[in-house]
């Protein structure tokens, strides 16, 4: 039975297995390339980072980026507050805004 079923198709079976293996290897290389391209750390099969290793330059860069991120978040908060005030002025009726402005002028004088 094996002579009639498996042996005639053996080249196709071997070629299929080799093709699947090649596809798996190409997929692994592609995902590794994507990780490198987008800055994700490479990991071993146990989840331990392989590259990039943490250096003093990398740590300093991360510190600077964290500081800049905090500054930008604070600036964004200030801009949101200003935008909320502008929206309030635009959507309120003019009479109440005029009264508030006049009351502020009266306090300063």
Secondary structure, DSSP 8 states (H G I E B T S, - for coil): -HHHHTGGGHHHHHHHHHHHHHHHHHHHHHHHHHHHHTT--EE-TTS-EEES---HHHHHHHHHHHHHHHHHHHHHHHHHHHHHHHHHHHHS-HHHHHHHHHHHHHHH-
